[in-house]
Amino acid sequence: MEKSEKRVVIKYFYLKGLTPLQIKEKLDSTLKDSSPSYSTVKQWVSEFKKGRTSTSDDPRSGRPVEVTTPEMILKIHKIVMEDRRLKVSEIAEATRMSTERVRNILHEYLSIRKLCA
C-alpha cells in the first residue's frame, strides 16, 4: 500500500471520528508491519483538523532542474562524440554545469557509461 493510500485511510477514519490511537490500532491490525508509525498518524490527523483536504505531498521548495534541457543534452552528446576521452569535469567546464548534472545526463538520458578504467 502506498503512502497516499494510507493517508486516505487515515483521513477516512478521522472523518468517522476516531482518535489517532484508535486509527493506529486499526491500521496495525490490517497492515501489520507496513502500518505507518503513530507519530505519522498523529501528524496527519493534526493536518486534517487544521482543514487540510489533500492527501498528497505538498510541493517542495528547492531549485528546479532547469539545466537538463533537450538543447543541453544534445550539446553534451556532441561534445562526447567529438572526443570520447574527455573527463566528466572537462565536459562540465565546457558546458558550465555541475559534474553531478553532467554525469546524470550521460547516464540517464544518453545511456553512456564507462566501459573500462
Summary of the structure (lengths in Angstrom):
residues: 117
radius of gyration: 23.6
end to end distance: 42.4
largest distance: 66.3
contacts: 251
relative contact order: 0.09
helix: 62%
strand: 0%
